[in-house]
Amino acid sequence: MNRRSYPGGVSSLLRIARFTRELTPLYLAIIACSVLTAVAGLAVPFLIGRATDTVAAALAGSTPVDAALRTAIWLAAALLLAELVQTVLSNVGGWYGDVMSNRMRTILSVRYYDKLLHLPQSWFDAELTGTIVARLNRSITEITNFAKMFSNMFATLLITTAAVLAISAWYAWPLTVLLLIVFPVYVWLTALTSKRWQRLEGDKNEQIDIASGRFAEVVGQIRVVKSFVRERSELQDFTTRFRATDSITAAQSSHWHRMDSLRRAVLNIVFFGIYAIIFERTVHGAFTLGEMVLLIQLMTMARQPVQNMSFVIDTAQHAIAGSKDYFRVMETEVDDRAASIMAQADDAQQASAPAPQLAPGQAMVSFDDVSFAYEKGEDVLHHISFDIAPGEKVALVGESGGGKSTIVNLLLGLYSAREGRIEVAGHQIDTIPLVRLRSRIGVVFQDAALFSGTIRENIAYGYPGATDEQVRAAAVRANADRFIERFEHGYDQVIGERGLKLSGGQRQRIAVARAILKDAPILVLDEATSALDTKAERQVQAGLDELMRGRTSLIIAHRLSTIAGVDRIVTLRDGRVDEIGSPAELAVSGGIYAQLLELQTAGNTKKLASFDITG
């Protein structure tokens, strides 16, 4: 298991504060309420002490009973006022704390989402979707819980402690000395606890995140799980992950409570000395009975912050562990072009951007000696070179793993080539803002990749400002209007997660309509009909033919019937260009395309099935 290095705990908490500095007014309001609450609380021991001396004087006969009673009543009223002030101010501070923690959740969530949208595709390749979501929920919950608790408690504890130290020094300096001993010792023992606790918390969070990620993945593909009867094994893996957290929690809790027992023992011994001094001084007449009560109450007030420190530190440790995972994502480097994508023109303007002007004879898309590897290691593309002229239809044909989809990924700027140049309209794509590059490329994937909203929202996804007439016109051209109108709510029909309420052919036709509405000058068809039956393929292909009209098209072919009308074919073998030519030329060349065509013509389905060209 790889361990990650993290910044120190205090620096993590300070980073959270800096990261949310816009909440400073709320922080200050909470602190102000805490200060006033602490001041009102400090008045209580003095009032009770004075009342104790008044009653004792009346019982001793040194003060008239009527005068003592009046004084005691006024002191009781003052005590009521102090407690009412405490009640009101603590609740006002609590309200500010609730608002602050929710705004912090909003800030952290929005920035996390913004960061995810700008991370490179390679980062997502190494992460489970469910883990990303689980990390967001857990990390931000732990951070906001601490912020709320800390802001409502810390100022009160700090002021109370400082006041108690000053008052106890006035009455008996040995009390202050003992308090000054117990505070740093308690903090030191807590720090000893923290290091191992955080390591175990990191291990536990890792198991939870993996289990939660798998959980989301299984729910999203529950039909696959059920069809392969994998419910038991998935549950077993999920259970194993969470049961692993049981043993980690047991070790973590044992360590914490052993150290907590030691801390409290030290605390009890020190306060034994404090109470002994107070009682001894009272017996010898140094303190009145009221002063003794005052000091005991002050020491109780001092003890409470020390004991509460365990709770503060426990919550802080959860926040620190959560913030490490959060900031690990936030520190991930992004492509500068991706980072500025939201600063570009809005989607509607970009979607309707005019086609670029080309010089005579200039290629619309050009790959020049391009090599690429997904990770540091062996290249999956080797010196790829080909051009696509404006309006030309070019098909990529090859075996599984030959690099067809990788070429599409590079063209979309999802990855950067290791060597060589990729140009669109005469401009190297590394110099083109991503929003402009992608606005000029329409894509229809093998998986239609729809969202859970309405049909209208999905068609207009690449052009949110489209009118109803534009959406309908795109659906008509995609051969989708008739089945859409048959739904009860027509274009406002909700299609479920990933469009699961639609058939494969219906999903693909909506994806085609989406690309038609985007109206980009370059079109990429990534095996857009490979998962469909013959009837659905014909329906979708009719929409694709309409979509390709007048556009520069790059087609990844699975079924040779889908590329019968292309201008040229590029065949790939082991990540290298094998042949380039027209369908007629390659049909007699003896290469990959000729072999596939021969198998298809001969109707040898067994051989065709063994020659896997998907991918």
N, C-alpha and C positions, 0 to 999 in steps of 0.2 A: 504494500500500500504506500503510495507516494504521499509524503507529508508536505504540506505547503508552509512556507514561512510567512508570518504575519507581523504587523507592527505591534508595539506594546499596547496594553489595555487602555491606559490613560490616553495615549495618542489617538486610539480608535474613537474614544468618547469625544475628545476634543474635535476630531474630524467630523463627527456627526453634527456637532454644534456649528462648526464652520460651514458645513454643507447645507445647513438650514438656517443661515443667519437672517434670512428674511422674517423669521419668526421672533426676532429679538423683542419687538413690542409686547408680544404675548409672554415671553420669558420674563420681562421686566414687571409686567402686571402680576404674574404669579409670584415672583420674588417679593414684590411690595406687599401682597396679601400675606405671604408667609412671615415677613418681618413683623407686621402689625399683629398677626396671630401669636407670634412668639412673645411680643411685648405684653400682650394681654395675658398670656399664660404665665409670664414671670410675675405679674402682679398678684396672682392667686396665693403663692406661699407667704408673701408679706401680709396680705389681708388675713389669712388664717393664723399666722403667727401673732399678729396684733390682737386678733380676737381671742386667742388662747391666753395671752397675757392679761387682757381685760377681764376675762372670766375668772382667771386665777386670782387676780387682785380683788375681785368682788368676793370670792370664796374666802380669801384670807382676811377680809374685813378692811382692807386698806383703801377701798374705793366703794362709794355708796352703790347699793344695788341698782337703784333707778338710773343713775348716770352710766353704770356699766352696761345696763340693758340697752339704753339708747345707743350707746357707742357700738355695742354688738350688733344691733339691728342695722345701723348705718353700714357697718362693715359687711354684713350679710348682703345688703343691697348692692354694695360695691362689688362684692364677689359675684352676685348675679349678673351685674352689668359686664364684668370682665368675661364671664363665661358666655354671655350672649354675643359679645363682640367676637370672641373666639369662634363661636358657631357660625355667625354670619360671614366673617372673613374667610374661614376655612372653606365654606361652601362657594363663596365667590371665587376663591382661588381654584377650587375644584372645577368650576365651570370653565375658567380660563384654561385649566389643564386639559379638560376634555376637548375643547376647541383646538388647542395647540397640538395635541397628539393626533387628532384627525387631520389637521392641515399638514403635519409632518408626514403622515401616511400618504397623503395625496402627493406631496412633493417628492418623496422617495419613490413612490410607485410610478409617477409620471416620468421621472428621470431614468428609472430602470427600464421602462418600456421604450423611452426615446433611445436609450443606449442600445437596447436589443435591436431596434430597427436599423441601427447604423453599424452593427457588428458585421464583419465579413462572413460570407457563406461558410468558410472553413471552420469558423467557431461553432456554428450550429451542427456541422457534420459530426462533431465530437460530443454533443450534448443531447440528452433526452429531453423532449418537450415537457414532459411532466415534471422532470427535475427542475427545469427552469422556473416553472410555475410554482412548485413547492418551495423553492428557495425564496422566491418573491414573498410568498405568504408568511413563511416562517421568519425570515430575516427582518422584514419590516414590522411584523407584530412584536418581535422581541425588542427591537429598537424603540418603537413608540411606547411600549409598556414601560420601559426604563425611563424614557424622557418624561413621561407623565408623572411617574412616581418620584423621580429625582427632583423635578421642578417643584412639586408640591411639598416635599419633605426636607430637601437638603438645606434650604435657607433657614427654615425653622430650627432644624437640628444645629446648624452652625451658630446661629444667634443665641440659642438657648445655652449651648455649651460655653460660648465666650462669656455670656452673662453670669453663668454659674461659677466659672473660674474667677471672675472679678469679685463677685459677692463673697465667695468662700475665702478669698484672699483677705478681704476686709475683716472678716470675723476670725479666721484662723488659718494662717498660711500653710500649716501642715496638710490641711485638706486639699488645697490647691496643688501641692507637690504630689500628693497621691493621685489626684486626677490627671495631672500632667504625665504621670508614669503609665497609668492604665490606658490612656488613649493611644499613644504610639505603639505600645506593646500589642494591643488588640489589633491595630492596623497591620503591624508586622506579621502577626500570626495569621491574619487573613490573607496577606500577600503570599505567604507560604502555601496556603491552601489553593490559591487561585491558579497557579501555574499548571499543576496536574489536572485540576478540575477542568480547565479550558481545553486541554489536550483530549481528555475523555469526552467532553462535550462535542468537540470537532469530530471524533470517531462516531459518536451517536448520530450527529446531524448527517454525516455521510451515508449511514445506513438508511436513515429516514428519507433522505432525498432520493436515493436510488429506488427504494421501495415505492415512494410516491410517484416517481417518474414512470416506473413500470406499470403502476396502477392506472395512470392516465393513458398510457399506451394501450393497455389491455382493453380499457373501456372504449377507446376510440376504434379498436379493431375486434370488438367482441364477437362478431360473426366468424372471423377466422379462428378465434379461440374455441368457440363452440363446435365449429365444423371439424376441427382436428382433435376434439375431446381433450383439450389441454387445461380445463378448469382446475383440476386437482393439482397439477404441477405448478400452475401460476399461483394458486393459493399457497402451496407449500413454500415457494420461493418468497412470496410476500410475508408469510408467517416467519420464515427463517430470519429475514432481515429485521423484523420487529422484535423477535425473540432475542436477537443479538443485542438489541438495545437494552433488554432487561439486564443482562449480565454487565453491560457497560454502566448502566444506571446504578446497579448494586455496588459496583466498585467505586463509582463516583460518589454515591451517597455515603458509603462507609468512610471514605476519605474525608468527606465534608464533615460528617458528624463526629468523627474522632477529633478532628481539629477544632470543631465547635465546642466539644466538651472541654478541651484544653483551654480555649479562649475564655469560656464561661468560668472555669475554675479559677483562672487568673483574676478575672473580674470579681468573683465572689470574695477572694482573699483580700484584694485591695479594698473593696467596700466594707469588709469586716473591719479593717483598720480605720476607715473613715468613720464608721458608726461608733467604734470604740472611742475615738478621740472626742466625738460630739458628746457621748454619754459621760465620759470622764470630766470634760470641761463643765458640763451642766451640773454634775454632782458636786463639783468644787466651787460652784457659784459663778463661773466665768460666763455662762450663758443663762438667760432666763428660760423659763419653760417655753415661752413663745418663740424665743430665738432657737431653742432646740428643735421645735416643730418646724420652724422656717428652714433651718439647715437640713433637716431630714428630707423635707419636701424638695428642696433644691438638689440634694444628692440623688433623690429619685428621678428628678427631671434630667440630671446629668447622666444617670444610668440608662435611661430610656434611649437617648441618642446612640450610646455605645452599643446597646443590644440591637437597636434598629439597623445599625451599620451592617449586621449580617444579612438582613433582608435587602438592604440597598446594594451591597456587594454581590449578593446572589443574582439579583435582577440585572446588575451591571454586567456580570459575567455572561449571562444569556445575550445581552445586547452586544457585548464585544464579540462573542462567537458569531452572532448573526451579522454584525457589521463587517466581519472579515469576509464572509461569503458574498455579501452585498458589494463591498468595494473591490473584491477580486474581479467581479464582472465589470464594475464601473471603470476599473483601471485597464481593461483590455483595450489594446490599440485598435483604432478603426482607420479605414481608408479615408484620407482627407477629402476625397471626392464624395464619399458616402456621408461624412460628417456634415457637409454643407448642402446635402440634398434638399433639406426642408427650407433652406434659404433661397432656393431657386423659385422660378415662376410657379404659379399654382397648377394643380393637376389638369384642370380644364384647358388652360392655355397650352400646356405642354402636349396634351393629347391631340390638340388640333394644330400642332406646329406644322408649318409647310414642309414639304419634302426638300431636302438639301439640293442646291444647284451644283451640277457636276460639269466638269470640262468634257469636251468631246472625247470619247474613248476611255473615260475614267471609270474604274470599277466602283460599284456601290459597296461591295464587301470584298476585302482582300486579306488573305492569310499568307504571310511571307515568312517561311522558314521557322514556323512556330513549334516550340517544344514546351512541354508542361508536365509537372508532377504534382499530385495532390499534397504530398508531404515530402520531406527531404528523403529522397530515395530514388527509385527507378522511375523514369519518365513514362507516362501513359500516352503521350503524343510525341512523335519524333519528326521534326523538320517538316511540318505540314505546310503546303503551299497550294493555294488555288484562289481564283477570282470569281466573283459573280457580277455580271454586268447589270445595269439598271433594267428592271423588268424581266430579268432572266429567272427561270425556274431551275434550281440545281438540287439534285437528290444525293444524300449520303447513304451509301449501302455498305454493309460490312458485318462481320461476325460480332457476337456479343463481346463487349469489352474492347472493341476496336477503336473507340474514342469518339463516336458520333455525338453522344450527349455532352461529352466534355467540350467539344467544339462549340456547341450551343451555349454552354456555361461561360466559356471565354468570350464569346460574342456579346453576351449580356453584361459582361463586366463583373460576374459573380466571383471570378478568380482572375489572377493576372498571369500572363504567360511568363515562363522562365526565360525563354529566349524568343527572338523573332518579333515581328510586328503584325498587329491586327489593325486594319483601317476600315473605317466606315465613311463613305462619301469623301475619301481622300484625307481624312483626319485620323491620326493614330488614336485609338480609343482611350489610351491612358491620359490623353490631354482633353478629352471631351467630358464635361460634367455628366455624372451618371444619370441625372434626371433627364438631360437632353438625349443622351444615348438611348436610354430605355424607352423614352417617349416615342422614338422613331422605329421601335421594333415591336411588332405584335407577335404574341406567342400563343400557340394552342398545344398544350401538353397532352401526353397520353392519358394522364389523370387530369380530368377537367378542373379539379381543385376549386370547387365552388364554396361559397360561404353560407352560413345558416340563415341569411335573411330572405328577402323576396327575390323572385325572378328578375324583377325590374332592377333591384340593387345590384344583382350579379352581372347583368348585361352592362349596366352603366358603371361598373367598378373602375374601368380605366378612363372614364370620362364622366365624373360625378355630376357635371352640369348639363348633361344631355336632357333634352325635352322628351316628353312621352312619344311624340311623333318620331324622333330620332331612334329611340329605343325600339319602337315597333318596326320601323323600317329595317333596322339591323336584324331583328328577329325574322322578318320576312325573307331577307336575303340569305339568312342562315338556314332556311327551311325549318324554322322552329315555331313560327307564329300559330300554325294550326293546332299543335298539341298544347301550346300555352293557353290558347283561348278555351280549350276544353276543361281546364281547371276551374273550380268553383270561383276562385278569386282572380283568375286570369294572371296578369302580370304582377299582381300583389300577392300571389300564392307564396306562402312560406315553404321552403324546400327542405328544411331540416339540416342537421350538421353534415357538411361536405356534400349536400345535395342528395342525401340518401333516399329521399322520397321520389326521386326521378330514376328512370332507367339509364343505362350507360349511354345509349344513343341520344337521349334527351339532354343529359348533362353535357355531352360533347357539342351538341348544336347550340346550347346556351354559351359555351366557351367560344364557339366560332362567332356567334353574334357579338360577344364581348370584344373579340379581336376586330370584327368588322366596324363596330362603333368607334373603337380607338383610332381606326383609319391611319395606321402607321405605314410609312413607305416600304419598310422591310418586314417580311413575314417569316416566322419560323414555325414549322409544323413538326413537333417532336413525337412521331409515331401516333398521330392524332386519331387513327382509326384501328389501331392494332388490337384493341380489346373488345371490338364490336363484332356482332354477327353480321352476316352478309347484308340483310335488309337494312339494319341500322347503319352499316358502313356506307351503303349507297345514299341514304338520306343525309348523312354527315358529309359525304364526299361532294354532294351537290352544293352544300353550303361552302365547302372548302374551295371548290372551283370558282364560285362567285367571289370568295375572299381573295384568292390569288390573282384575280384579274387586275392587270396593270401594276402589280407589286413585284418587287424583288423577293423571291421566295427561296428559302432553304428548307428542304424536306428530309427528315429522317424516315427512311422507308422500312416498313416491316413486310407489308404485302406489296408485291411488285405491281399489283393493279393500281395502287395509289400513285405510282410514278410513271405511268405509261405516257403521260403528256408532258414530261419535263423536257427541258432543252438539253441538259447535260447531267451526267452521273459521275460522282466521285466515289470510288470504292476504297475502303480502308481495310487494312490487314495489320493486326498487331500494332495499332497506333501510327501506321505509316500510310501515306497515299499509295495505293496500288495502281489504279488506273483513273484516267479522266477522259470522258468522251460522251458522245450522244448515245442514247439507248440503242440506236441501230449499229453504231460502231462497236460498242461493248458487247452486243449480243453475239458477235462472231469472233471476239478476241480470245476466248477461252479462259477469261478471268472469273472473278467471283460472280459478277452479274450474269455472265453467260452460263455458269454452272447452275445458278438459281433458276434462270429462265428455262434451262433444259430440264431441270427437275420438275418445274411447274408444268411445262408443256407435256412431259411424259406422264404426269399425274402420279408420280411415285411419291405418295404421301409419307411412306416410311422413311425414305431418304431425306425428304424435305423436313420432316420433323427432327431428324438427327442433325440437320445443318442449322444450328441456332444462330439467327442473325438479330435477335432482339437485344435490347440493352440500351 
